[in-house]
Amino acid sequence: MPAPQQKKQYFGADPVACRETDHYREEYIEAFVNKWDALIDWESRAQSEGDFFINVLRERGAKRILDVATGTGFHSVRLIEAGFEVVSCDGSAEMLAKAFQNGRQHGHILRTVQVDWRWLNRDIHGHYDAIICLGNSFTHLFSENDRRKALAEFYATLKHNGFLILDQRNYDAILDHGYTTKHTYYYCGDNIAVYPEHIDHGLTRFKYSFPDRSTFHLNMYPLRKSYTRRLMQEVGFQHIETYGDFQETYRESEPDFFIHVAEKAYREVPDSD
Ligand SMILES: C[S@@+](CC[C@H](N)C(=O)[O-])C[C@H]1O[C@@H](n2cnc3c(N)ncnc32)[C@H](O)[C@@H]1O
């Protein structure tokens, strides 16, 4: 029998003490998932990121893509429409159900697999040219062991010359200078406020407020840019390019988001950070 659907988010008696990787499934309750597309606004998001991801994938000759953080399907649908072959995964059944529905609305049948990154290879067989893990998703992993395990699973699922595209908020700026946003990328919806209610070195607790006065939260681990790059190198990625708000050059504190493109192909001398 399926588990009863949770109606409200629950972070326990002390929400800032909730720092567990497994908690993400309970955070994406149906009511929040139903608001997700208003939050990200597909049209504005497509405009703001342009063809950045499509170009990165095409330039490197990728055809088979694994979208490991499908969410409501924004990138899966965009990539299918751009001609890529896509398999769409997520650990949240609520998110995948919504993605499937969104896919149908755009005239596509998404190939969905519910799977947690830490056990990706248990359910995903075969190898991919590229994996995308987008929308500040990796930040849901709260222990270093979970982050290493997930990256190792991504690495193993890629072809020998495959690559991973993984993005994150600019947590360095948030931790060092406080939160600001251009409200231009990722969360583009109108009249929706996204704000970190709590920030420390082990947690950023974001609050999402919608015009109908509903509010939701996500508890996230604040990944420093150099730390994410180092973990990728340590699991074996040989070369990592990091973009700031889709640009190659930027001042460290300026971008709202970083996008890492981590390549697996062997290099005589791997990057040093
Ligand atoms: C912030 S949402 C981003 C969704 C989508 N990529 C976007 O940009 O709109 C993060 C997604 O990652 C998924 N996720 C978080 N931790 C996961 C894990 N350990 N395994 C699989 N999926 C996970 C969540 O279920 C959620 O759908």
The ligand as an SDF file (V2000), in Angstrom:
LIG
                    3D

 27 29  0  0  0  0  0  0  0  0999 V2000
   15.6760   22.1580   -5.6860 C   0  0  0  0  0  0  0  0  0  0  0  0
   14.8510   20.8340   -6.5410 S   0  0  0  0  0  0  0  0  0  0  0  0
   15.3640   21.1530   -8.2190 C   0  0  0  0  0  0  0  0  0  0  0  0
   14.4540   20.5380   -9.2510 C   0  0  0  0  0  0  0  0  0  0  0  0
   14.7850   20.8700  -10.6960 C   0  0  0  0  0  0  0  0  0  0  0  0
   16.0820   20.3780  -11.1120 N   0  0  0  0  0  0  0  0  0  0  0  0
   14.7260   22.3490  -10.9420 C   0  0  0  0  0  0  0  0  0  0  0  0
   15.7760   22.9690  -11.1800 O   0  0  0  0  0  0  0  0  0  0  0  0
   13.6300   22.9240  -10.9300 O   0  0  0  0  0  0  0  0  0  0  0  0
   15.8590   19.4700   -6.0180 C   0  0  0  0  0  0  0  0  0  0  0  0
   15.4410   18.1120   -6.5340 C   0  0  0  0  0  0  0  0  0  0  0  0
   16.4370   17.1470   -6.1840 O   0  0  0  0  0  0  0  0  0  0  0  0
   15.7990   15.9780   -5.7020 C   0  0  0  0  0  0  0  0  0  0  0  0
   16.7090   15.3100   -4.7600 N   0  0  0  0  0  0  0  0  0  0  0  0
   17.2530   15.8300   -3.6370 C   0  0  0  0  0  0  0  0  0  0  0  0
   18.0440   14.9200   -3.0280 N   0  0  0  0  0  0  0  0  0  0  0  0
   18.0050   13.7910   -3.7830 C   0  0  0  0  0  0  0  0  0  0  0  0
   18.6180   12.5060   -3.6800 C   0  0  0  0  0  0  0  0  0  0  0  0
   19.4220   12.1920   -2.6510 N   0  0  0  0  0  0  0  0  0  0  0  0
   18.3620   11.5960   -4.6480 N   0  0  0  0  0  0  0  0  0  0  0  0
   17.5250   11.8960   -5.6690 C   0  0  0  0  0  0  0  0  0  0  0  0
   16.9120   13.1010   -5.8270 N   0  0  0  0  0  0  0  0  0  0  0  0
   17.1440   14.0400   -4.8840 C   0  0  0  0  0  0  0  0  0  0  0  0
   14.5360   16.4780   -5.0340 C   0  0  0  0  0  0  0  0  0  0  0  0
   13.5810   15.4690   -4.9030 O   0  0  0  0  0  0  0  0  0  0  0  0
   14.1260   17.6080   -5.9490 C   0  0  0  0  0  0  0  0  0  0  0  0
   13.2590   17.1980   -6.9680 O   0  0  0  0  0  0  0  0  0  0  0  0
  1  2  1  0
  2  3  1  0
  2 10  1  0
  3  4  1  0
  4  5  1  0
  5  6  1  0
  5  7  1  0
  7  8  2  0
  7  9  1  0
 10 11  1  0
 11 12  1  0
 11 26  1  0
 12 13  1  0
 13 14  1  0
 13 24  1  0
 14 15  1  0
 14 23  1  0
 15 16  2  0
 16 17  1  0
 17 18  1  0
 17 23  2  0
 18 19  1  0
 18 20  2  0
 20 21  1  0
 21 22  2  0
 22 23  1  0
 24 25  1  0
 24 26  1  0
 26 27  1  0
M  CHG  2   2   1   9  -1
M  END
$$$$
